[in-house]
Amino acid sequence: MVSFEPKDLSTGKLHGYLLSAVAPRPIAFASTMDTDGNPNLSPFSFFNVFSANPPILVFSPARRVRDNSVKHTLNNVEATKEVVINVVNYDLVHQASLSSTEYDKDVNEFEKAGLTMLKSDLVKPFRVAESPVQIECKVNEIIKLGTEGGAGNLVICEVVKIHITEEVLDDDQIIIQEKLDLVARAGGDYYSRAKNGFFEVPKPLRTRGIGVDAMPDAVKNSMIFTGSDLGMLGNIEALPTTAAIADFAKTIGEHHADITEMSHREKHKMARNYLSYGDIDSAWKLLLS
């Protein structure tokens, strides 16, 4: 393993490592306005949601590495304390990239990127009409993390109104992730399209799972199971009963060889197949048979 201390790297090199290693990152399409009413639009991947009550989003316009200058977005939120966060989906990714170009202050990035300015309800900055989710915010606080090039500025935004296009909502007004089709930023020129990469992981039990430490040694020390497999197996409230295991062995024995005669390795491989379908209960019954 190659190891570094930040002080031994140039800011640009460290910046590149961080962007490539901490990825993919959601993209905030931040719309602001200066005190003269001029609109500005810029994407930021130093961005996430940090609270639901109060509803808080945070993004960070960093000081430029090359000359230590600051972005128009930062100047605007400092002056007006308002911003609209518009999510970037696959349909907008090239326009978001174009809007990241460092145009002069009097240039309207909405127009440059071919996007439509939509009047907000509670704040002055415009929304991006093409964005499927537009979030009007007031700026509660700006935390400056440094004074040199590359230093971030945490813009803490409180949500005052959310707009969601009906096209990405189901009948219960829940967002359908595949229809939202979000993209995220990685290092270099890389992006990630969430729609192509979604997979589900069941949330931990509201009650306590048995945990890896409570598993039989033959399972815990398996050469077949991955850490992810063990995590799934540990997320069960209680091991199956002897009667349930016996019923399972009898039923499956009608279609397969006698599982009670299988080696640990054979059982573990078969159990992994159950886990691939999320069937933790059957995996445990097999392992304990």
C-alpha positions in Angstrom: 0.0 0.0 0.0 1.3 3.5 -0.9 0.8 6.0 1.8 0.9 9.8 1.9 0.6 12.7 4.3 -1.2 15.7 2.9 1.7 18.0 3.5 3.9 15.9 1.2 1.5 16.4 -1.8 0.7 19.3 -3.9 -2.9 20.6 -3.5 -3.7 19.6 -7.0 -2.4 16.0 -6.5 -4.3 15.7 -3.2 -7.4 17.1 -4.7 -7.3 14.5 -7.4 -6.8 11.6 -5.0 -9.8 12.8 -2.9 -12.1 13.3 -5.8 -11.3 9.8 -7.2 -11.4 8.0 -3.9 -14.6 9.6 -2.4 -17.0 8.9 -5.3 -19.6 8.9 -6.7 -20.8 12.2 -5.3 -24.3 13.7 -6.0 -24.3 17.0 -7.9 -25.9 20.2 -6.8 -26.9 22.5 -9.6 -26.7 25.7 -7.5 -28.6 28.7 -8.8 -27.9 32.1 -7.2 -28.4 35.8 -7.8 -26.2 38.8 -7.1 -27.4 42.0 -5.4 -28.1 43.5 -8.8 -30.4 40.7 -9.8 -28.0 38.9 -12.2 -28.5 35.1 -12.2 -25.6 32.6 -11.8 -25.7 28.8 -12.2 -22.9 26.3 -11.3 -22.7 22.6 -10.5 -21.0 21.3 -7.3 -20.2 17.8 -6.3 -19.0 18.7 -2.8 -22.7 18.4 -1.8 -25.1 16.3 0.3 -28.1 16.3 2.6 -27.3 16.5 6.3 -30.5 16.9 8.2 -34.3 16.4 7.9 -35.5 18.4 10.9 -34.5 21.1 10.2 -34.1 20.1 6.5 -30.5 21.0 5.7 -28.4 20.7 2.5 -24.7 21.6 2.4 -22.5 22.3 -0.6 -19.0 23.7 -0.8 -17.7 26.1 -3.4 -14.0 25.7 -2.9 -11.4 28.4 -3.6 -9.7 27.8 -6.9 -6.4 25.8 -6.6 -4.6 27.7 -9.4 -5.0 31.3 -8.2 -6.9 31.2 -4.9 -9.9 33.1 -6.3 -13.5 32.3 -5.3 -16.5 31.5 -7.4 -19.4 33.8 -8.2 -21.7 31.4 -6.3 -19.9 32.0 -3.1 -20.0 35.8 -3.5 -23.7 35.6 -4.2 -24.7 33.4 -1.3 -22.6 35.6 1.0 -24.5 38.7 -0.2 -28.0 37.4 -0.6 -28.2 34.3 1.7 -30.4 32.5 -0.9 -29.9 29.6 -3.3 -31.8 27.0 -5.3 -30.4 23.5 -5.4 -31.5 21.7 -8.6 -30.7 18.0 -8.9 -28.7 16.9 -12.0 -30.1 13.8 -13.8 -28.8 12.1 -16.9 -30.6 14.4 -19.3 -28.8 17.4 -17.8 -25.3 16.1 -17.4 -23.8 17.8 -20.4 -25.5 21.1 -19.7 -24.2 20.9 -16.1 -20.7 20.3 -17.4 -21.0 23.2 -19.8 -22.3 25.5 -17.0 -19.2 24.7 -14.9 -17.1 26.8 -17.4 -15.7 29.9 -15.7 -17.6 32.5 -17.6 -17.3 36.2 -16.7 -19.6 37.6 -14.0 -22.0 39.2 -16.5 -22.6 36.0 -18.4 -25.8 34.1 -17.8 -25.0 30.4 -17.5 -28.7 29.5 -17.9 -28.5 30.9 -21.4 -25.1 29.4 -22.1 -26.2 26.0 -21.1 -29.6 26.2 -22.9 -31.6 26.0 -19.7 -34.8 27.7 -18.7 -35.0 30.1 -15.8 -38.1 29.4 -13.7 -39.2 31.9 -11.1 -39.0 30.6 -7.5 -41.8 31.0 -5.0 -40.0 32.0 -1.8 -36.4 33.0 -2.8 -35.1 35.3 -5.6 -32.7 32.9 -7.5 -34.3 31.1 -10.4 -35.0 27.4 -10.6 -33.8 25.2 -13.4 -37.0 24.3 -15.2 -35.5 21.2 -16.7 -34.4 19.7 -13.4 -36.8 17.1 -12.0 -36.3 18.3 -8.4 -35.8 21.9 -7.4 -35.1 22.9 -3.8 -35.5 26.5 -2.7 -33.2 27.3 0.3 -32.2 30.1 2.6 -28.5 30.2 3.6 -28.2 29.8 7.4 -24.4 29.9 7.7 -21.2 29.8 5.6 -18.2 28.1 7.3 -14.8 28.9 5.7 -12.5 26.0 6.0 -9.3 27.8 5.0 -7.8 30.8 3.1 -5.6 29.0 0.6 -6.4 27.6 -2.8 -8.5 24.4 -2.6 -10.1 25.4 0.7 -13.8 24.7 0.9 -16.6 27.0 2.1 -19.5 25.0 3.7 -22.7 26.7 2.6 -25.4 25.4 5.1 -28.8 25.7 3.4 -32.2 25.3 5.0 -34.9 24.0 2.7 -37.9 26.3 2.4 -39.7 24.7 -0.5 -39.3 21.6 -2.7 -40.6 21.2 -6.3 -40.8 17.7 -7.8 -41.9 16.9 -11.3 -44.9 14.5 -11.3 -43.1 12.3 -13.9 -40.8 10.8 -11.3 -43.5 10.2 -8.6 -45.6 7.1 -8.1 -49.3 7.1 -7.1 -48.3 7.6 -3.4 -46.0 10.6 -4.4 -42.9 8.7 -3.6 -39.9 9.3 -5.9 -39.2 6.5 -8.3 -35.4 6.4 -8.4 -35.1 4.8 -11.9 -37.3 7.6 -13.3 -35.3 10.3 -11.5 -32.2 8.9 -13.3 -29.6 10.8 -11.2 -25.9 11.1 -12.1 -23.0 11.5 -9.8 -19.4 12.8 -10.1 -16.2 10.8 -9.7 -12.6 11.7 -10.4 -11.2 13.0 -13.7 -13.8 13.0 -16.4 -15.8 10.2 -14.8 -19.5 10.3 -13.9 -21.8 7.6 -12.7 -25.4 7.0 -13.8 -27.3 5.8 -10.8 -30.1 4.2 -12.9 -27.7 1.6 -14.3 -26.1 0.8 -10.9 -29.0 0.5 -8.4 -29.1 -2.5 -6.2 -31.0 -3.0 -2.9 -29.7 -3.7 0.5 -32.3 -4.5 3.2 -32.2 -2.1 6.1 -31.0 -3.5 9.4 -33.6 -5.0 11.6 -35.4 -2.6 14.0 -34.6 -5.3 16.6 -31.0 -6.4 17.0 -29.5 -8.8 14.5 -27.4 -11.6 16.0 -24.2 -10.2 14.5 -21.2 -11.9 13.1 -19.7 -12.6 16.5 -22.6 -14.8 17.4 -22.2 -17.1 14.4 -20.9 -20.7 14.6 -17.1 -20.7 14.0 -17.6 -22.8 10.8 -19.7 -20.0 9.3 -17.8 -17.0 10.8 -14.4 -18.4 9.6 -15.7 -19.5 6.2 -13.3 -19.4 3.2 -16.3 -19.0 0.9 -18.4 -16.2 2.5 -17.4 -12.6 1.9 -17.7 -9.9 4.5 -20.9 -8.8 2.8 -22.3 -12.3 3.0 -21.5 -12.4 6.7 -23.2 -9.0 7.1 -26.4 -10.4 5.6 -26.3 -13.5 7.7 -25.8 -11.4 10.9 -28.9 -9.4 10.1 -31.3 -12.0 11.5 -33.0 -11.7 14.8 -32.7 -15.3 15.8 -31.4 -18.5 14.3 -34.0 -20.9 12.9 -35.4 -23.5 15.3 -34.4 -27.2 15.1 -37.8 -28.1 13.8 -37.6 -25.5 11.0 -34.2 -26.8 10.0 -35.4 -30.4 9.9 -38.4 -29.4 7.8 -36.1 -27.5 5.4 -33.7 -30.4 5.1 -36.5 -32.8 4.4 -38.1 -30.6 1.7 -34.9 -29.8 -0.1 -33.7 -33.4 0.1 -36.5 -34.2 -2.3 -34.8 -32.2 -5.0 -31.1 -32.3 -4.1 -28.7 -34.7 -2.5 -28.9 -35.2 1.3 -27.7 -31.8 2.6 -26.8 -33.3 5.9 -24.0 -35.2 4.1 -22.6 -32.1 2.5 -19.2 -30.7 3.5 -19.1 -27.2 5.0 -17.6 -25.9 1.8 -20.5 -27.3 -0.3 -23.1 -25.9 2.1 -21.4 -22.5 2.1 -21.5 -22.4 -1.7 -25.1 -23.3 -1.8 -26.0 -20.9 0.9 -24.3 -18.1 -1.1 -26.8 -18.8 -3.8 -29.7 -18.3 -1.4 -28.1 -15.0 -0.2 -27.8 -13.8 -3.8 -31.6 -13.8 -3.8 -31.9 -12.2 -0.3 -33.1 -15.5 1.2 -31.3 -15.3 4.5 -33.6 -17.7 6.3 -33.0 -20.5 3.9 -29.3 -19.9 3.9 -29.2 -20.3 7.7 -31.4 -23.5 7.6 -29.0 -25.0 5.1 -25.9 -24.0 7.1 -27.3 -25.4 10.4 -28.7 -28.6 8.9 
